[in-house]
Amino acid sequence: MTAKDEIDGRVARLLEAYGSGDDGSSPTEAAWRRLLERHPGRPVTLINYFKLRQDALYPPNATLGGTGREAFDRYAAVSIPSMQSAGGAFLFVGPVEGGFMGAQAEWDIAAIGRYPSTDALLSLFDIAAYRDCFIHRTAACERQQVTMCDG
């Protein structure tokens, strides 16, 4: 099996588990490929911005409800320990007060997470509990922006 075949297979599995990302709720195929094509040992930092929904938006067959904040808290309760078990750590998590310079956008929460390697970040997405809790992130977020940084 070639490296390209391995990446193609991994991308297909990630898309199946997390969705296409076309609606902005998860990485797109191109984003997954960009991550998988990075050097496996390079540190990576993710800068996350979240705008929460007033009311969580779960799929029709889900039995959960509540506010966007409650859904996000359900996600955080599992995602934080999952991130830590993958070797990641948060450098910052907190409320957004507003823009300071450049293009302005309204966000509720900012989170900066750092992973010691690309492989460590990828391992997060293989943790079953994390995969299962991702539905809460999707239900919670009206929109989100995640920027991947080298280092």
C-alpha positions as CSV (number, residue, x, y, z in Angstrom):
1,M,0.0,0.0,0.0
2,T,1.4,3.4,-0.9
3,A,1.5,6.5,1.3
4,K,-1.2,8.0,-0.9
5,D,-3.4,5.0,-0.4
6,E,-3.0,5.2,3.3
7,I,-3.9,8.9,3.4
8,D,-6.9,8.3,1.1
9,G,-8.1,5.5,3.4
10,R,-7.6,7.6,6.5
11,V,-9.4,10.6,5.0
12,A,-12.3,8.3,4.0
13,R,-12.6,7.0,7.6
14,L,-12.4,10.5,9.1
15,L,-15.1,11.8,6.8
16,E,-17.3,8.9,7.6
17,A,-16.8,9.5,11.3
18,Y,-17.0,13.3,11.4
19,G,-18.9,14.3,8.3
20,S,-17.9,16.1,5.1
21,G,-17.4,19.5,6.8
22,D,-19.4,21.2,4.0
23,D,-21.5,23.0,6.7
24,G,-18.5,24.1,8.7
25,S,-19.1,21.7,11.6
26,S,-16.0,19.5,10.9
27,P,-12.9,19.5,8.8
28,T,-13.3,19.2,5.1
29,E,-11.6,16.6,3.0
30,A,-9.0,19.2,2.0
31,A,-8.3,20.0,5.7
32,W,-7.9,16.4,6.7
33,R,-5.5,15.9,3.8
34,R,-3.5,19.0,4.8
35,L,-3.2,17.6,8.4
36,L,-2.3,14.1,7.2
37,E,0.4,15.4,4.8
38,R,2.1,17.4,7.6
39,H,5.3,15.9,9.1
40,P,4.0,13.5,11.8
41,G,6.4,14.8,14.4
42,R,5.8,18.5,13.9
43,P,4.0,20.3,16.8
44,V,0.6,21.8,15.8
45,T,-1.5,24.5,17.5
46,L,-5.2,25.0,16.8
47,I,-6.9,28.3,17.4
48,N,-10.6,27.8,17.8
49,Y,-13.5,30.4,17.8
50,F,-17.0,29.3,18.7
51,K,-20.3,31.1,18.3
52,L,-22.9,29.1,20.3
53,R,-26.5,28.7,19.3
54,Q,-29.3,29.9,21.7
55,D,-30.8,26.4,21.6
56,A,-28.7,23.3,20.8
57,L,-29.6,21.8,17.4
58,Y,-29.4,18.0,17.6
59,P,-30.5,15.6,14.9
60,P,-34.2,14.8,14.9
61,N,-33.6,11.3,16.4
62,A,-31.5,12.6,19.3
63,T,-33.1,12.6,22.7
64,L,-30.9,15.5,24.0
65,G,-31.8,19.2,24.0
66,G,-31.0,22.3,26.0
67,T,-29.1,25.4,25.2
68,G,-26.0,25.7,22.9
69,R,-23.9,26.3,26.1
70,E,-25.2,23.1,27.7
71,A,-24.4,21.1,24.6
72,F,-20.9,22.7,24.4
73,D,-20.4,21.8,28.1
74,R,-21.3,18.2,27.3
75,Y,-18.7,18.3,24.5
76,A,-16.0,19.8,26.7
77,A,-16.6,17.3,29.5
78,V,-15.3,14.6,27.2
79,S,-13.1,16.5,24.7
80,I,-10.8,18.0,27.3
81,P,-9.8,14.7,28.9
82,S,-9.6,13.1,25.4
83,M,-7.3,15.9,24.2
84,Q,-5.1,15.4,27.3
85,S,-4.9,11.7,26.8
86,A,-3.8,12.4,23.2
87,G,-0.9,14.5,24.5
88,G,-2.5,17.9,23.9
89,A,-3.0,20.9,26.3
90,F,-4.9,24.1,26.2
91,L,-2.9,27.2,26.3
92,F,-6.1,29.3,26.7
93,V,-9.9,28.8,26.9
94,G,-12.2,31.7,27.7
95,P,-14.9,34.1,26.6
96,V,-14.3,36.5,23.7
97,E,-14.8,40.1,24.6
98,G,-14.7,41.4,21.0
99,G,-12.4,42.2,18.1
100,F,-9.4,44.4,18.6
101,M,-7.9,44.7,15.1
102,G,-8.8,43.5,11.6
103,A,-12.0,42.0,10.4
104,Q,-14.6,41.8,13.1
105,A,-16.7,38.7,14.0
106,E,-18.8,38.0,17.0
107,W,-17.6,34.9,18.9
108,D,-18.5,33.5,22.4
109,I,-15.5,31.3,23.2
110,A,-11.9,31.1,22.1
111,A,-9.7,28.1,22.7
112,I,-6.0,27.6,21.8
113,G,-4.9,24.0,22.0
114,R,-1.4,22.7,21.3
115,Y,-0.3,19.2,20.4
116,P,3.3,18.0,20.5
117,S,3.0,16.4,17.1
118,T,0.7,15.9,14.2
119,D,0.3,12.3,15.2
120,A,-0.8,13.3,18.7
121,L,-3.6,15.5,17.2
122,L,-4.6,12.7,14.8
123,S,-4.8,10.3,17.7
124,L,-7.5,12.5,19.2
125,F,-9.8,11.8,16.3
126,D,-9.4,8.0,16.9
127,I,-10.6,8.1,20.5
128,A,-14.1,6.6,20.5
129,A,-15.3,8.8,23.3
130,Y,-14.2,11.9,21.4
131,R,-15.9,10.7,18.2
132,D,-19.1,10.0,20.2
133,C,-19.1,13.4,21.9
134,F,-18.6,15.4,18.7
135,I,-22.4,15.5,18.2
136,H,-22.5,17.9,21.1
137,R,-20.0,20.3,19.5
138,T,-22.1,20.3,16.3
139,A,-25.3,20.8,18.2
140,A,-23.8,23.6,20.2
141,C,-22.1,25.7,17.5
142,E,-23.9,28.2,15.2
143,R,-20.6,28.6,13.6
144,Q,-16.9,28.0,14.3
145,Q,-13.5,28.8,12.9
146,V,-10.4,26.7,13.6
147,T,-7.0,27.8,12.3
148,M,-4.1,25.3,12.2
149,C,-0.7,26.7,13.0
150,D,2.7,25.1,12.7
151,G,4.4,24.9,16.1
